[in-house]
């Protein structure tokens, strides 16, 4: 299914819905989507992605890096993304790849310079109110929007490339999604690097939405949108997937209410949230301490002034604010209190969802990359899981 087709049939104006509590259809045109009521334009935005299996910097001598004005393209090395991994560092040293940072402004110059076609640019609908702009609508322009190419951007994940925690979690999610019918519409709300897509059959219709696009994703993002203002009509989605997103949301009640509004009466929400044990699993992971040492070496003054406060902030799960900077970062101690099961289930109940199924996922060693085999042998713990997986239905 083409993502542009979905948005042209099911898109509404988040701006008008928020003001008038009424759904307003958008009209697609060559530059994006237009609301005839408020005259707001939601543009399509070109996002640059990288095909890691085609990237070969040794042969091209980093041509794309030389032409990047924002210095957003760098050799994939220690500290750029993810966790400190000795085997990953050695692998990158032998076979370096290009890594795209968030500073990328999607100018496309690197795409033109790549001799191997490893960098591509994809037109993506952007329904973010902070990035939308007002423009006079010309009804005479009736050209068809550029179609979205559902490309696989990187090779499929292997067990060596993914931590046991994520492997156990996405395996359980995939078991549920694989039971869905091919004609059903599934939206991955807050898709990130699209790991969900890599664990499921390509025939399943999964549309990925996120508040920002990850240039190093396994699959491209179908649309940029704030989960608290979904550009989707009422009751037209069969299933939602939300993987460890709720703890990052500014207004969790609004986020869940938007899913409730757009979900069909018989639809379901597959949602995962962390537990307080998640923090213990992180504190038991050696490679996280190596990251902490690097952090202290980079910012020695802040550590020496207030070491306890510095530790409390660094080890928090959401120390980085959300995209629109509307939520202040929490600390480790605050998150341990907030990640309680009772709080999550109260939020679901207040949003008129009932729990159809619940599963514990992971164990306290799941975040430790050096205990991978041992962690998988332990499987999903009943007493100290690091994730909770819920299947929610409308009341």
N, C-alpha and C positions, 0 to 999 in steps of 0.2 A: 504493500500500500504506500502511495506517495504522500509524504507529509503535507505538501502544499494542498493536495486534494482534501485532506482531513481538515486543515485550518480554514479553507475556503467554504466548507460546508458547515463546520461546527464552531467557527471563531466568533467571539463577541468582543465588544469594546470594554476592557477592564476599567477605563476611566469613567464611562457612562454608567456602568453597572454599580460602581462604588458610589457615584453621586445620586443616582435616581433609583437605585435598587431595582433596576429593570434591565433585562437583557437586550442589547442592541447589536444587530448583526453587522459585520464588517464586509466591505466590498473589496475583493482582491483586484489589484491593478499592477502595472508593470514594476513599480518601485516597492510594493509591499501591500499593506492593508489600510483601508481608509474608512473612518467612521463618519457617515453622513450627518450625524446629529451634532457631534462636538468638533468635527473637522480635524480630528487628530489623525496623524499618519503613523502607522506602525511599520517601519521599514524592514526590508530584508537586509541582512548584514553578512558580508563575506567573512567566513572564518577560515583561517589557514590551519590545515592539519598536516601531520607527517605520517608517511607510510614507512614504518621502521624497517620492514623487510627489504625495501628498495634503497634505503639510505646507506651511502658508502662514502663517508668523508675522506677516507684515505686516498680514494681515486680522484675526487673532485677538488681536493685541497681546500675545503670549507669555503666555496664560492658564495654560498648563501649568507654565511656569517659576515663576510666582508661587505655585502651590500645592505645589511640590516642597519637602518639608521637608529633604531631604538635599542640596539644591543640586546635584542630579545632571543636571538638564536645562539646557543652555546653548546659546546661539547658536553655530552651527558657524563658528568663526573660527580664525585662525592659532594653531598650537601645541596644539590640542585632540587631534588624532589625525593620524597619518601624517606626511608630510614637508612642509617649507616649499615652497610652490608659489605663485609670484606670480600666475599666471593663476587658480589656485584661490581665492586671496584676493579677487581682483577679482570672480570669479563669486559668491562668498559675499556680498560686499558688495551686489551688485545683487539677488541672490535668496537671502537667508539661510534656513537650515534649522535645525531643532532637532537637537542632538547629545546623545546619552545617555551619560554617563560611567559608569565601573565602580562608583561610589559608590551607584548606584541600588539601592534595597532592594525594588523591585517591589511597592510598596504599591498601585499602581493608581489613585491619585488623579488623576494626569495624564491617564489614559485617560478618566475621567469628565468632565474639563474640556475636552477637545479637541472643538471644534465640527465639525471636518472628518473625524473618524474616522481621523486619521493615526497615533494611538497605539493599539496593541492589546495584549492580555494573553493569553498562550497557556500552557496547562498542560503542563509538561514533566517527564517522569520524571527523578528525581535519584538516581543510584546512588553518590553520593560518600559515603564512610564518614565523613568529617569533618563532613558536613552532615546525616547521618541521625540519627534519634532513636528511642529505645525507647518503645514505646507498647503498651498492652494491646490485643490483637487481638479484635475482636468479629465472630465468624463470622455473626452475624445481619445485618450490613450487607453487602448484596450488590448495591448499586447499580452500574451500569455507569460506568466512568471516562469523563470528558469526552474526546471524540475530538480528535485532533490535526488542526488545519487546516493543510494544506500550502500556505501562502500565499507569494506573491512579495512580499517586503517592500520592495524598492527596484527601481527600473528596472534593466534589464540593463546591464551594463558596456559602455561604448563604448571604442574604442581610445584616445580622448583622456583617459579617466578611469583608465587602468591603465598602469603603467610597462612598458616593453618587456620587462624581465626576467620579470614575472608573465605578460604576454601570451604570450611564447614558451613558458613553462613549462606553463601551463594548456591551451594549444593542443595540446601534445604529449600531455598526460594525457587530454584529451578524445578524441583520435584512438583511443586504446586502449579507453577506456570505451564509446565509441559502437559498438564491435564486439560488446559484450556483448548477451546475449539479455534481453528485457524481463522475463522471469520470474526472472532471477538477482538475488540479494541482494548489494548492494554497500554497504560501510560506509566512510564517510569519517572516519577516526580522527584527531581533532584538526582539525576542519573550519574553525575560526576564523570568518571572515565568510562562509563557504560560497561561495567563488569557483568551486570545482569544479562546484557545482550550476548555476551560471549559464552554464557553457561546454558543458553536456551537455543532451541531449534530456530533456524532462519525463517521458517515458514510462519512462526508465531508473529502476529502483528504487535510489535512493541514500539511505541513512540516515546522518545526520550526528551524530557524537558528539564532545563536547569536555569538557574539565575545567571550563570556565566558558562561559557564553553571552555572545556579543557582541551587545549591544542594537542595534547598527547593521549587523547582518548583512543579506545579500541574501536569504537564506532562513532560516527559524527552525531552531534546533537541535532534533533529535529526542529527544536524551537527554543528561543530564549524567553523565559517568563518567570515572574515571581509567583511562587506557590501560594501566596496569600491573595493573588489577583489572577486567577487562571483565565486565559482567553478562550474559554470553552463553554458551550451552551449547556443548559440544564439536562441532566439525565441522558447522556449520550456515550458514556464510557462504561465498558464492561468490567474492567478491573484497574486498580491503581497499585503500583509498587512504590514503596517509600522505604529506602534502606538507610538507616541511621541518619535521617534528615531532621526529624522532629526536634532534637536537642539543639539544633542550630537556628531554629525559626524564631523570629522576633515575637510573633503572636501565634502560639500553637493552636489556640482555639479557632482563629481565623483560617489557619492552614487546613485544619481538619474539616471545618465547615464548607470550605471551597471544594474539597474532595467529595463531601457529602452531597453538595448541590449538583455536581457534574456526574456523579456516579448513578448508574441505572438502579432501579428498585431492587433488582435481584443481583446487582453487582457486589463485588467485595474489595476490600482494601487489605493488601498484604504489606504489613508494616513491621519493621524491626527497630528496636531501641536498645541502647546499652544499659547495663546494670552497674551497681557500685563495684562489682567484681571486675569490671573492665579495667578500672584503675589499678587494682591489685595485679592483674595480668600484665599491665604495662610496667609496673614497678618491679616485676619479676623478670623483665626482659633486658638482657645485657646490652643489646644494641641501642636501646633507648638511653642508657647511661652514657654511652659513647657520644650520642647526639648532645646530651646535656653537657658533657665536657667541652665539646666544640662550642656550644652556646656560651659557656662561662669564659672560654678563651676569647671569644669575640666581644663579649660585653662584661669585662671583669669588674668595672666600677659599680654597675647596678647590682651585681652579685655581692660584692664586698659591703655595700651600704646596707642592703636588706636581704640577706641570704635566704631567710625563711619565706619572705614575700616573693622573691625571685623564683624559688623552687615551686611555690604554690601556683604561680602563674604559668611557668614553663610546662608543668605536668598536667595542665588542664587540657581537656579534649577540644575545646572551642576557643583557644586563646586568640585565634584570628576572628575578627568581626565578620559579619555577613556582608554581602555585596554592596548593599546600600547604606552600610554603617549605621543601622538603626538599633543594633543590639550590642550592648557592652559585653566584653569578654568575661566569662566566669572564671573562677579559680578552682583548683583541685578540690578543696574542702566543700565549696558550694555545690559542685557537680556530684560529689558523693551523696549529698542530701537529695539533690534533684532527680537522680537516676533511679530512685526507688520504684519498685513495681507498683505500689499503691498510687503513686502520683500519675504514672502513665495510664493506668486503668481508669482512674478518675477522669482524666482528660478525654478518653474514649467515650466514657459514659455521658459526660457533659455535652459531647458532640453528637449524641443520639446514635452511637454505634454499640452493638453488642458483640461480645467475643464468641466467635464460632469455634475457633481452635487456637491453641497456645502451645508453643514449643520452646524448650530451653536449648540454646545453641552455644557451643564452645566451652572451654574450661580455662582455668587460671594460667595455663601454659600456652594457650593458643596464640598469644602475641609474641612469643619467643621464637625467633627464626632458627635458633640453634637447637630447639627442642621439637622440631617439626614432626618427626616420625613418632616420638613419644606422645605428643599432643594429639595426633590423629588416632593413635591407639586408644587414648582415653576417650576420644569422641566428645559427645555432648553431655556435660555434667548436669545432674539433677539438683545438686545442692548449691553449686557455685558457677552458674553459667555467666558468660560475659555479655551475651545478647539474649533478648527475648523476641521471638517471632510470633506475631499475632495475625490471624485471619479475621477481619472484622466485617460485619454485615450491618446494613441499615435496620434500625428498629421499626 
